[in-house]
Amino acid sequence: MSFELVDILEVTEIKEYSYVFGSGIFFLSDESWESYMLQMVRRMFNICKLGVGINFLSTFSRNTDDFSYYANPSDVLSLIMKNITSKVILRHDYRLNDFTIFLYK
């Protein structure tokens, strides 16, 4: 097993991976958050053979700050299912402030 750190939006020649994970990459608030998130997740899904795992800060968080982006789990799930794949699992049961979505081929 091997792990690689790659900027998948910058590299043009990229190999295919069994799984692609993104942790903590969607927490910064920005007006282009939704388009960036979809672009990144679509690219991650395109280079995986089996699946993708990504996490987000949740709007259901009890403690928030002014600079982080807290995503609505149902909104993110809907965007992914409409634009990338409907083979997904949403987990919001392991921490109070975040959730993970797994996408499968």
BELBEL-V563618 format. One record per residue. N is the residue number from 1. D_CENTER is the distance of its C-alpha to the mean C-alpha in Angstrom with 1 decimal. Layout:
N&D_CENTER, N&D_CENTER
This chain:
1&22.1, 2&20.8, 3&17.8, 4&17.2, 5&15.7, 6&15.3, 7&14.3, 8&13.2, 9&13.9, 10&17.4, 11&18.6, 12&20.3, 13&21.6, 14&18.8, 15&19.4, 16&17.7, 17&16.0, 18&16.2, 19&12.7, 20&9.9, 21&7.9, 22&5.9, 23&7.5, 24&8.7, 25&7.6, 26&7.0, 27&10.3, 28&12.9, 29&14.5, 30&15.5, 31&17.1, 32&14.9, 33&11.6, 34&10.9, 35&12.1, 36&10.3, 37&6.8, 38&8.3, 39&10.1, 40&7.6, 41&5.6, 42&9.3, 43&10.6, 44&8.6, 45&9.9, 46&13.2, 47&13.9, 48&13.3, 49&16.4, 50&15.2, 51&11.5, 52&7.9, 53&6.5, 54&3.5, 55&5.4, 56&6.8, 57&10.5, 58&12.4, 59&15.2, 60&17.2, 61&17.5, 62&21.2, 63&21.1, 64&19.5, 65&20.3, 66&20.9, 67&18.6, 68&15.1, 69&12.9, 70&12.8, 71&10.8, 72&12.7, 73&11.1, 74&13.3, 75&12.6, 76&8.8, 77&10.0, 78&12.7, 79&11.1, 80&9.1, 81&12.4, 82&14.5, 83&13.0, 84&11.5, 85&12.7, 86&14.3, 87&14.1, 88&11.6, 89&12.0, 90&11.0, 91&12.3, 92&13.7, 93&16.7, 94&16.5, 95&16.4, 96&17.6, 97&15.2, 98&11.7, 99&9.8, 100&7.6, 101&6.7, 102&8.3, 103&9.1, 104&12.6, 105&15.1
